[in-house]
């Protein structure tokens, strides 16, 4: 799931912008201690907050679109695991952890 989310983000932004965004999140918000992929798995709330802080409302809309349109159907996830607003990425990933679904890849 994590790799699919990263792939969709890279597709949405293009490789150059995606790399710059990932580097900004990693260095400024994660203090270089963990990478973006690890943050999505273990600290999704931190990744989401960083992503939205950098991109604002558009970041929230992008995460919602990717989760609701791509990932939910790709992984046959329950309709209740939906992204509607900031904070939902962590809730959705937490629900997957609780159900024992694989977050990665």
N, C-alpha and C positions, 0 to 999 in steps of 0.2 A: 504494500500500500504506500509506504513512504517513497519508494522509488517511482511509483506511478505518479504521485503528487509532484515530485521534483521534475519528472519528465514533462508533465503537463505545464508546469510553471516555465520550464525552459522553452517549450513550444510557444507559450503565450508571449514571452518576452524576447525570445531570440537568445542565442548563446552568449553574446557579449553582455547584454543587459542582465541576463540571469546570473552570470558569473559576478558581475559588479554588485548586484543585489545580495547575492549569497555572501560575498566577501564583507559587505557592509554589515549584514546581520551578524556574521561570525565575529568580526572584530569589535564592533561597537556595542552590540547587545549581549553577546556570549563571551566577550572579553578574550576571544581566541582560545578558550578552554575546550570547547567542543565545536564540531561542525554543524552545519544546518541539518544534515540528515539525522544526526544523533539527537539534535534538539527536537525535531519533529517526533521522534520515537519516544523520548524520555521527558521532554519539557515542551509539549506542544503549545501550552499557554504562552510560554516565552517566545517561541518562534512566531506565533500568531500576533502577539502584541508588537513585536519588532516589525513584522511585515506590514501591519496596519499603520504603525507609527511612521514608517518611511513613505508609504503610498497613500495614506489617508483612506477616505471612504472608498476609493477605487480599489484599494487592496482588499478591503472587506468584500466588495462585490466580486472581485476576481476569485478569491478563495471560495466564495459561495457558488459561483458558476462552475468551477472545477470540481468541487465536491459533489454538488447536486446533479450536474450534467454528465460528468465523466466517471468519477470514481464510484459513485453509488451504483450506477448501472454496470460498470466494468466488473465490480466485485460482488454483484447481486446483494447489495446491502439493504436492510430494512428501510422502508420509507421514513421511519421515525428518526433515523440517523441522518438528519438534514442540517445544513448550514443556513442559518437565517441572519445571524448577527455576530458581532465580535464576541468571542468566548465559546462559540459553538465548535470550533475545530478541536479544542481540548476535550469538550464533552463527547464529541463523536469518537475521537481516538480512545478516550477513556472507556466508552461503552464497548468498543471493539476489544480492548484489553480484558474487560470484565467478562466478555463472552468467549474469550479465548481465541478470537480471530487473529490471524497473523497481521501484524502491522507492517512488517517488512518481509519481503519486498512489496 
